[in-house]
């Protein structure tokens, strides 16, 4: 833990053979494993180690090395060489150390390329470590001239280009350099006679693993996870009899595991997580007696687990979760009678696991057990009470019933417990104490039939999910007094006020979900203490008042849902100070006033839902500044004025993303996302999960006026546009045909006129169209796809000047009305109809009932149609402008 500069302190130690001034050391680090919330919810993995600095040593240059001519080993890990490496010849002093065999410059903040020209004099150099630097260059091909070099480690050093031919190396680690391109076909087309260990993880591998890899007969470790590898594992790879570690996680590899895998007699680790493997797991894998890690999760394996797996005495890590298997384990105790796994993960594999009454051997003491969705019924298995080393237990999505046994909360090391989506019932013990063995201590009991009061003593628990049960009573004040980070009590029958204790000073709360209960009162001002809060869902309660200004203390807040309450007043000004907010749902309240102009300053906003309030005034033009906005839900308010003229700033809607990433977060190992209801395709569509390519614009049921702006044509990535039930007028702009990904368009119940643009008929993705009840005229355009959108003509009803609709008027008919002829006819008939109205008014005193319906049915066919059209309009308006729920989802 020295804190000093290195200058001349060691210059006179001319007999020195070994010098270690390292002030940082490597440690295991799994923070680089992160979840991309994609359509497949993929896991990505970076370097599994990092460096921890323990001191602060720096060297402005390396000239002090020049007299240390006898050095064989030099370790400067963590010594800051950022200033020294600014010089082109920064390693010249190292080149004088002609006897040097070992050079370690890891994590030294070197910002130059590998100084190969200055190292060529080190003819005896055997090991070179320069990982965790900022080299930002290609791997020099001249390293091949260091003929004694056997170990080269350039992990995570911002390298680029390709791997040069280095036939002399035994260990080549260049992983976690995303700009390094690896062509294994070219690489293994030449011999690598000494290569034993290669790490190309998190690089960019081009294509597949070539059959020529079998020529590297010396290979012991092949580490290539998260590298975009495609194709299949070549059969020739099964001839690498010295192979001990094969890590191919998180690639695009397909095919089956070859039965010839039994040839890999020395294999200790086989990790194929998250690929596209299918077929059966071959029985021959059991002949690899040295196997300790067998990780096959996230594939499409079918069939059953070979019974012999349990005979592998050294097997410590076994994971087959998230596959498509359909077999069963008839006796869990018998299956693992001869092995002692540390980690046993069978969840969501498709397997049926039967837990019998046979005792497990005493040495069966796993620390991680996942049996989710394994068709386990009955009570919580009693054998778990003997697993005294158990740290992680997940039995979710089974058919467990009965009560939760008290012994489950007395397991001495249990830190994570997930019993969600079962049929458990009864009450939770009044005092729960789980050990804080993990960084987080998690209790998940959601979606059961539990009832009673929520326990008040929740010692050590950092993640608590009791959602979707039948709990009653108040939210216990004590639940916020510990180190709670994740608290989900949604979908219960809780009532009372939200306790102030939920957000004490220095609290660590990240998620709070109290939605779908019967809570009343106001939002506590203490929520301003929740500086770590990311997700706040108070939707569907009976809360009143407004959003307190103190909430600005929640600087990290990303998700805010207060929909379905009784909040009133203007749009909360505190929103402008929530710098990271991305989802705002304040629909179904009593908010009023104008939507503020500062909404354009909330730059991270992706979803803005304000429907079913009483907002008035115009839509602020500043909304055009929201580049990340995907959903705009302003329906069922009292907004007026025109649609903003400029929409070209809505970049995410203009260029719809293709990555399919989910909106949301992973908090305490649980995915937290959003659910959006959008009126599209004539229906209220529910997006149970929202991805980056989902979007929509709903301004229906307001008082908007003016013409449709041609700027709408810029929204080329828009999925659904609903402008129905407004007072819009003018023509439909031709530019609407530029909305090339539009699938749902509703412009009904406005005052639009003119012809339907031909460009609209060219939108092949369009599957739902509604132009009913406007003043459109002319011939309806046709195309093979467009003709299928409204075979019954309902999309055009209420436009009496349109022709060509299914079962409608022909455009060449002499009786077909035009806007001009209609005006003339209206002028001629106006006087006569006025007299008729006066006569009918008089007759109404006499005949009453027939005074109304006689007109409708007997006098004028046009009146009859107009009457029922107006009735249709009113009824449809009532139905269409119904209340649409928009809520959050916690999956």
Helices and strands as residue ranges (DSSP letters): E 3-5, E 18-20, E 24-28, E 34-36, E 42-44, E 49-53, E 56-58, G 63-65, E 73-75, G 84-86, G 94-96, E 102-104, H 116-119, E 127-129, G 141-145, E 151-153, E 160-162, E 171-173, E 179-182, H 184-187, E 197-199, E 204-205, G 211-215, E 221-223, E 230-232, G 235-239, E 245-247, E 252-255, G 259-263, E 269-271, E 276-279, G 283-287, E 293-295, E 300-301, G 307-311, E 317-319, E 328-329, H 332-335, E 343-345, E 352-353, E 368-370, E 377-378, G 382-386, E 392-394, E 399-402, G 406-410, E 416-418, E 423-426, E 431-433, E 442-444, E 449-452, E 457-459, E 463-465, E 470-471, G 477-480, E 486-488, E 495-496, G 500-503, E 511-513, E 518-521, G 525-529, E 535-537, E 542-545, G 549-553, E 559-561, E 566-569, G 573-577, E 583-585, E 590-594, G 597-601, E 607-609, E 614-617, G 621-625, E 631-633, E 638-641, H 651-654, E 664-667, E 670-674, E 676-680, E 683-687, E 696-698, E 703-704, G 710-714, E 720-722, E 729-730, G 734-738, E 744-746, E 751-754, G 758-762, E 768-770, E 775-779, G 786-788, G 794-796, E 801-803, H 819-847, H 849-854, I 855-859, H 861-880, E 888-890
